[in-house]
């Protein structure tokens, strides 16, 4: 049986709130909004390795997908077997991804057989060599081009030494990571094959709660498993259920091993890439919408990586409760900073919890989505001029935008296990 585990998700913009003068009421208010217990939909995460460099030459004019659905038959108005038709036509483009990685762990020290340490007043222990063992994981993916490009989650393949891709017809190929993006948790894998059954990529922008949804993948190693549900909600975030987000929520059953597999609409088109589940709930699952995934896949195909503008703060739109917690007038406009991540561009610039962002580059802001849009409109290294309300005074703070990948790498380095 395949070895799969669940991994708790991180939100790089959300950390424990440092204390500030307005008191703990504001921190508790934001903490109450948190969405805890979101888990990857199945894979193991291992010590960081470097992804293979993408060297293929890809024309930017080549579309991600131009092939018809496997079987070449369009799906018409729903009939008694329309779900079965969707699954039959889409499943050949869904693959199983098996990964393996060698992990080194420190050995246990043991007493020296001659007791030499005692002669020098030292601890009589002799270091042991590191032990190595192989760890395995499994996930899913979807073929997006007939010449061997497969879209999956970054957490499925990010630390794999070896990748094996198995098609629905039983054929297997070694896979190579040609691009990955930790920010969106997407990765692109390439296999050396031609004429593969590429999935049809749909439009997630017009989805509505209540639309049909079908998930296909390899939960717990059971390949080509299909489940049916609906779109439960849109604009979700794994960090804060009320904050601005982009994920699709569905009640189609998703389990460990579904990560990277497709979420389909009633036409058999891929509208999302399955990513995570709520372990403490039932049928609360999340997928990355194709409106996000397709342009990321395009960039990964061309460049192998993507820079992301990043500040390192959690935010909440101002309302009467937050204003009261901060001792501000009830009609105060702006976006309150709930926490500032250590080592982030926000902390280095002097932003602190309790600040209320009111203007960015002379543009008034009143929602976290507006702040996110203004930040994302700039590149890492560029500067923003922020006007923040602090203790009832407006303070002008220049903020240099950072790159999410840089901060993620720093965090992983700090959290890496020691060898002693």
C-alpha positions in Angstrom: 0.0 0.0 0.0 1.3 3.4 -0.9 2.6 5.5 2.0 0.7 8.8 2.2 0.4 11.3 4.9 -1.4 14.6 5.5 0.5 17.9 5.9 -0.9 20.9 7.7 -1.0 24.0 5.5 0.9 27.2 6.3 -0.1 30.8 5.6 3.1 32.8 5.2 1.2 36.0 5.9 -0.2 34.8 9.3 1.8 34.4 12.4 1.2 34.7 16.1 0.3 38.3 16.9 2.9 40.3 18.9 1.5 42.3 21.7 0.7 45.9 21.1 -0.7 48.8 23.1 -4.3 48.4 22.0 -4.5 45.2 24.0 -5.3 41.6 23.4 -8.9 42.3 22.3 -7.9 43.1 18.7 -5.6 40.0 18.5 -8.4 37.8 19.8 -10.8 39.3 17.3 -8.6 38.4 14.4 -7.7 35.0 15.9 -11.4 34.2 16.0 -11.5 34.6 12.2 -8.7 32.0 11.6 -9.3 28.9 9.5 -7.4 26.3 11.4 -6.9 22.6 10.5 -6.5 22.9 6.7 -4.5 20.0 5.4 -2.9 19.1 2.1 -5.0 16.5 0.3 -2.3 14.0 0.6 1.5 13.9 0.3 4.6 13.8 2.4 6.9 16.9 2.6 10.6 16.3 3.0 13.8 18.4 3.4 14.2 21.0 0.6 15.9 20.0 -2.6 16.4 22.0 -5.8 14.0 21.4 -8.6 15.4 20.4 -12.0 16.2 23.4 -14.3 13.8 23.8 -17.2 15.9 23.9 -20.4 13.3 23.2 -23.1 12.5 26.0 -25.5 8.8 26.9 -25.4 7.2 29.4 -27.6 4.9 31.8 -25.7 2.5 31.6 -28.6 1.9 27.9 -28.0 -1.4 27.4 -26.0 -1.4 25.2 -23.0 -4.0 22.9 -24.4 -5.4 22.5 -27.8 -6.3 18.8 -27.8 -10.0 17.7 -27.5 -11.2 15.6 -24.5 -9.9 12.1 -24.5 -12.3 10.1 -26.7 -12.9 13.2 -28.9 -16.6 13.3 -28.1 -18.2 16.5 -26.7 -20.7 16.3 -23.9 -24.1 17.6 -24.7 -27.1 18.3 -22.4 -27.1 16.2 -19.3 -28.7 12.8 -19.6 -29.1 9.9 -17.2 -25.4 9.0 -17.5 -23.8 12.4 -18.0 -21.6 12.1 -14.9 -20.3 8.7 -16.2 -19.6 10.3 -19.5 -17.6 13.2 -17.9 -15.5 10.7 -16.0 -14.9 8.4 -19.0 -13.8 11.2 -21.1 -11.6 13.1 -18.6 -10.0 10.2 -16.6 -7.4 9.3 -19.3 -5.8 12.7 -18.7 -5.4 12.0 -14.9 -2.2 10.5 -13.7 -0.8 9.0 -10.5 2.4 10.5 -9.2 4.7 8.4 -7.0 7.7 10.0 -5.4 10.7 8.8 -3.4 13.2 10.7 -1.4 16.3 9.8 0.7 16.2 11.3 4.2 19.2 11.6 6.5 18.7 11.6 10.3 21.3 11.9 13.0 22.4 8.8 14.7 22.3 8.3 18.4 25.6 8.8 20.4 26.8 5.8 22.3 29.4 5.2 25.1 33.0 4.7 23.9 34.0 1.1 24.5 37.3 2.0 26.2 35.8 4.7 28.5 38.3 7.2 27.2 36.1 10.2 27.9 36.3 9.6 31.6 40.1 10.1 31.6 39.6 13.7 30.5 36.6 14.6 32.6 34.4 14.6 29.5 31.1 12.8 28.6 32.0 9.3 27.5 29.9 9.4 24.3 31.0 8.6 20.8 29.1 10.2 17.9 27.2 7.9 15.5 27.0 8.2 11.8 23.9 9.6 10.1 21.3 7.1 9.1 19.6 7.2 5.7 16.2 5.8 4.7 13.9 6.1 1.7 10.5 7.8 2.1 7.7 7.5 -0.4 4.7 9.6 -1.2 1.9 9.6 -3.7 -0.3 12.2 -5.4 -2.2 13.0 -8.6 -1.7 15.2 -11.6 -3.4 16.2 -14.9 -2.0 16.2 -18.4 -2.3 19.7 -19.8 -0.4 19.2 -23.1 -0.2 16.1 -25.2 3.6 16.4 -25.4 4.0 15.4 -21.7 3.4 18.4 -19.5 1.5 17.6 -16.3 0.2 20.1 -13.7 0.2 19.1 -10.1 0.7 20.6 -6.6 4.1 21.8 -5.5 3.8 19.9 -2.2 3.4 16.6 -4.1 6.9 16.8 -5.8 8.9 19.6 -4.2 11.4 17.4 -2.3 11.3 14.3 -4.5 14.5 12.7 -5.7 12.7 10.4 -8.1 9.2 10.8 -9.7 7.2 8.1 -11.4 4.2 9.1 -13.5 1.6 6.4 -14.2 -1.0 6.9 -16.9 -4.6 5.6 -16.8 -3.6 2.9 -19.3 -0.9 1.5 -17.0 2.2 3.0 -18.8 4.8 4.6 -16.5 7.4 7.3 -17.2 10.0 9.0 -15.1 9.0 12.6 -14.4 11.1 15.7 -14.1 10.1 18.9 -12.3 10.5 21.8 -14.9 8.9 24.5 -12.7 7.4 25.1 -9.3 5.7 27.8 -7.4 5.4 27.5 -3.6 3.2 30.6 -3.3 0.3 29.0 -5.3 1.4 25.4 -4.5 1.6 24.5 -8.2 4.3 22.6 -10.1 4.9 21.4 -13.6 6.2 17.9 -14.4 7.5 16.7 -17.8 7.6 13.2 -19.1 9.2 12.1 -22.4 6.1 11.0 -24.3 4.0 12.2 -27.2 0.3 12.0 -28.1 -0.9 11.9 -24.5 -4.6 12.5 -23.8 -4.6 16.2 -22.7 -7.4 17.5 -20.5 -9.6 20.3 -21.6 -9.0 23.4 -19.5 -12.1 25.3 -18.5 -13.0 28.8 -17.2 -13.4 29.1 -13.4 -14.4 32.8 -13.5 -18.0 32.0 -14.0 -18.5 29.4 -11.4 -21.4 29.6 -8.9 -22.1 27.9 -5.7 -24.3 24.9 -6.5 -22.6 24.1 -9.8 -21.7 20.4 -10.2 -18.1 19.3 -9.5 -16.3 16.1 -10.1 -12.9 15.2 -8.6 -10.6 12.5 -10.0 -7.4 11.3 -8.5 -5.6 8.7 -6.5 -6.8 8.9 -2.9 -4.9 6.6 -0.5 -3.4 5.0 -3.6 -6.7 4.0 -5.3 -6.0 5.4 -8.8 -8.7 6.8 -11.1 -11.1 7.4 -8.2 -14.0 9.8 -9.1 -16.2 11.6 -6.6 -19.2 13.9 -7.2 -20.3 17.1 -5.4 -21.0 20.7 -6.0 -19.2 24.0 -5.7 -19.8 24.9 -2.1 -18.3 28.4 -2.1 -15.8 30.7 -3.9 -13.0 33.0 -2.8 -11.8 30.9 0.1 -8.5 31.2 1.9 -6.7 28.5 3.9 -5.4 31.2 6.3 -8.5 33.2 7.2 -12.1 32.1 6.2 -13.2 35.8 5.9 -10.1 37.2 4.3 -9.7 37.7 0.6 -8.9 34.4 -1.1 -9.1 32.6 -4.4 -9.7 29.0 -3.7 -12.7 26.9 -4.7 -14.5 25.1 -1.9 -16.3 21.9 -2.8 -18.0 19.0 -1.1 -16.8 16.5 -3.6 -14.9 13.9 -1.5 -11.1 14.6 -1.5 -8.7 12.5 0.5 -4.9 12.1 0.9 -3.5 11.3 -2.6 -6.0 13.6 -4.4 -3.5 16.5 -4.3 -2.8 17.7 -7.8 -5.7 16.0 -9.5 -8.4 17.9 -11.4 -11.7 19.3 -10.3 -14.1 19.2 -13.3 -17.3 21.0 -14.3 -20.3 19.5 -16.0 -18.7 19.8 -19.4 -15.7 17.7 -18.3 -13.4 20.7 -18.3 -10.7 21.2 -15.6 -11.8 24.2 -13.4 -9.4 23.6 -10.5 -6.5 21.7 -9.1 -7.3 19.9 -5.9 -5.1 21.0 -3.1 -6.3 20.7 0.5 -9.0 19.4 2.9 -10.3 20.3 6.4 -9.3 17.3 8.5 -11.7 18.3 11.3 -14.7 18.5 9.0 -16.4 16.3 6.4 -16.3 17.1 2.6 -14.7 20.5 3.1 -12.2 20.5 0.3 -10.3 23.2 -1.6 -9.0 23.5 -5.2 -6.9 26.1 -7.0 -9.0 27.7 -9.7 -7.9 27.5 -13.3 -8.0 31.3 -13.5 -5.0 31.1 -11.2 -3.4 27.8 -12.3 -3.3 28.4 -16.1 -1.2 31.6 -16.1 1.0 30.1 -13.4 1.5 27.0 -15.6 2.3 29.2 -18.6 5.0 31.0 -16.6 6.4 27.8 -15.2 6.7 26.4 -18.7 8.6 29.5 -19.9 10.7 30.4 -16.8 10.6 27.6 -14.3 9.8 29.9 -11.4 7.7 33.0 -10.6 8.5 36.0 -8.4 5.7 37.1 -6.0 5.4 40.5 -4.3 5.1 40.0 -0.6 4.7 42.1 2.6 4.2 39.5 5.3 1.2 40.8 7.2 -2.3 39.5 8.1 -5.1 42.0 7.6 -8.7 42.7 8.5 -11.1 45.3 7.1 -12.0 47.9 9.6 -15.4 47.7 11.4 -16.8 49.0 14.6 -15.5 46.1 16.7 -11.9 46.5 15.5 -12.1 50.3 15.8 -13.2 49.9 19.4 -10.4 47.4 20.2 -7.9 49.9 18.8 -9.5 52.9 20.6 -10.4 54.6 17.3 -13.7 56.2 16.2 -16.3 53.7 14.9 -16.2 55.2 11.4 -12.5 54.8 10.9 -11.7 53.7 7.4 -8.8 51.4 6.3 -7.3 48.0 6.8 -6.0 46.9 10.2 -2.8 44.9 10.5 -3.3 41.9 12.7 0.2 40.4 12.7 3.6 41.0 11.1 5.7 38.1 10.1 9.3 38.1 11.6 11.9 38.9 9.0 9.3 40.1 6.5 9.5 43.3 4.4 6.7 44.7 6.6 8.7 44.2 9.8 11.9 45.6 8.3 9.9 48.7 7.2 8.6 49.3 10.7 4.9 48.2 10.3 3.5 46.8 13.5 0.2 45.0 14.6 -2.5 47.6 15.2 -1.5 49.9 12.4 -4.3 50.8 10.1 -3.4 51.1 6.4 -5.3 54.0 4.9 -3.4 54.9 1.8 -0.9 53.3 -0.5 0.9 55.5 -3.1 -1.8 58.2 -2.4 -4.6 55.8 -3.1 -7.2 55.3 -0.4 -7.8 51.7 0.7 -10.6 50.3 2.7 -10.4 46.5 2.1 -7.7 43.8 2.3 -8.4 42.9 -1.3 -7.5 46.4 -2.4 -4.2 46.2 -0.4 -3.4 42.8 -2.0 -4.2 44.1 -5.5 -1.9 47.2 -5.1 0.9 45.0 -3.7 0.6 42.4 -6.5 0.7 45.2 -9.1 4.3 45.8 -8.2 7.5 43.7 -8.5 9.7 42.5 -5.6 12.3 45.3 -4.9 9.9 48.2 -5.7 8.7 50.6 -3.0 5.3 51.5 -1.7 4.5 54.7 0.3 2.0 53.7 3.0 0.0 56.1 5.2 -0.9 54.2 8.4 -3.0 55.3 11.4 -1.0 54.6 14.5 -2.3 55.7 18.0 -4.6 58.2 16.3 -1.7 59.8 14.3 -1.0 59.3 10.6 2.5 58.0 9.9 4.1 57.8 6.5 6.1 54.6 6.0 8.0 53.5 2.9 7.9 49.8 2.4 10.2 47.8 0.1 8.4 44.9 -1.4 10.0 41.5 -0.9 9.8 38.2 -2.8 7.7 35.4 -1.2 10.2 32.7 -2.3 13.1 34.5 -0.4 11.2 34.6 2.9 10.0 31.0 2.4 13.6 29.8 2.0 14.7 31.7 5.1 11.9 30.1 7.1 12.7 26.6 5.9 16.4 27.2 6.8 15.5 28.3 10.3 13.1 25.4 10.8 15.5 22.8 9.4 16.2 20.1 12.0 19.6 20.2 13.7 22.1 17.3 13.6 22.7 17.2 17.3 
